[in-house]
Amino acid sequence: MTQGITPERIALAISIGSACALFPIIGTTTILCLIVGVCFKLNQPIMQIINGILTPLHIPVIIGLVKIGEIIFRAPASLFHFRSMNHFFWEHPAQFFARFGMVAVHAIIAWLIIAPIWITLVYAIFLPVIREIYRKREISASITSDDTPPSHPIP
């Protein structure tokens, strides 16, 4: 639980965790956060909390990454609906991958291009904030941990 408690490591866990949480394949972000967090020895609770917080943004980000992938590869626009895709995936998995496999590859490549920029920006935003929080905590702790006993009027 105390793994990676410096401001730098916390900011890194937030930035990398947020990038992993926005990976464009539904159902993979938790395990991706776990694997990346273990490999880089990042704070797992922070990464998983960030993953959960960013869940509402996941679908819009996937749509955006699909569009960026289409632009990068000059691919035709993909028409898809998540509800029908879910049914199609479970009923006809081979056809699903034949139809949407390259769309996923394009979105993943777009994510791979954007993720380093995202990680850098999130790190640059959160590091000063976390350092300030730590500084205020240290000041507060030094004020409250005064070792001199309180003076009492009665000896």
N, C-alpha and C positions, 0 to 999 in steps of 0.2 A: 504494500500500500504506500510505503514511503519511497518507492523507487522513482527516481527522477524528480526530486523536489526543488531543484534550483530553478530560479526564474527562467533561465535559458532552456532547461529541459521541459519545463511546463509549456512554454511558448512553442517549443518544437513539437511536443505531443499534441497541442491544439492545432497547429498548422498542418502537420502530417495527418493527424486524425481527421481533420476536416476534408482534406483532399481524398483520403480513402473513403470517407463517408459519402462522397459524391461520385464514386466510381460508377460508370454507366450500365452496370449489369445488376438488375434487381436480385436481392437475396444473397449477395456476395460481400456486402460491406462489413458485416460483423466479423467474418472470418478474415477478411483482408486487413482490417484494423488489428486483429489479434496477431496475425502473422507478421505484419510490418512492425507492430509494437514490440514483439519479442525479438525480431531481428535487430532493431535499433535500440533495444532496452529502454523503451519509452514507458511512461506511466499508463498502464492499461485502463484503470478506472476513468482517467481523463479522456482517453481516446474513445472509450465506449460511450461515455456521456455525450461527447461531441457528436458521435455517430447517431445517437438517439435524438439529440437536439436538431440535427440537420435532416432528419427523416422527412419532414414536410417539404423540403426543397428538392428531394431526390428526383421525383418524376419530372418537374420542370427543368432540372439540370440535364437529365437524360435527353429530353426533347431538344434542348439547346445543343448538346454535344452531338446528337444525331445530325442536326442541321449543319453544324460546323464540319462534321465529317463529310457530309454531302458536298459542301463547298470545297473542302480540301481535295477530295477525290473526283470532283465534278460528276458525282453520281446523281441519278434521278431522285427526285423527292420521294421519300418513303411515306406511305399512308399506313398508319397503324393506330389501333386503339388498344389500350392496355387490357381491357376486359376481354375482348375477343382474342387477343394474343394469348392470354392465360389459358383460355379454353383450347385454342389451337395447339399450344405447347403440349398440353396433357393428352389431347386426342390424337395428334399427328406430329410427334416430335421430329421425325426425319424431315418432313415437309417444312416444319417450323424453322429448323436450322438451315435448310436449303433456301428458304425465302428471306429470313432475317439474319442469317449468319454474317454476311458482309456488312450489313447495317451496324451490327454490334462491333465488328472489327473497326469500322470507320469511327464509331463513337469512342472506342477505347483508344485509338490513335489520337483523336482530338483531345481526349483526357490526358494522355501521356504528354502532349505538347503543352497543354494549359496547366497541368498539375504543378510543375516546378515554379512557374510564375505565381500561381495561387499560394503555394507554400511559402514562398519568399514574402509576398505581400502580407499574409496573415501573421507570419512570424514578426515582421517589422511593425505591425500594428499592435500585437499583443505583448511583445517583449517589454516596451516601456511601461505599459499599464501594469504588468505583473511585477516589474521591478519597483514601481511606486507602491504597490500594495505591500510588498515585502518590506520596503523601507518604513512605511507607516506601522507595520506590525512590529518591527524591531524597535522603533521609537516608543511605541505603546508598551512593549514588553520591558524596556529599560526603565520606563517611568514606574510601572507597577511592581518591578522586582527590586525596589530599593531595599537594601538589607538592613537598614537602621530601623530598630524597633520604634514604634510610635511613642512619643513622650506622653506620660500620664501625670496628671497633677498629684496623684497619690503615689508615694514611694513604695 
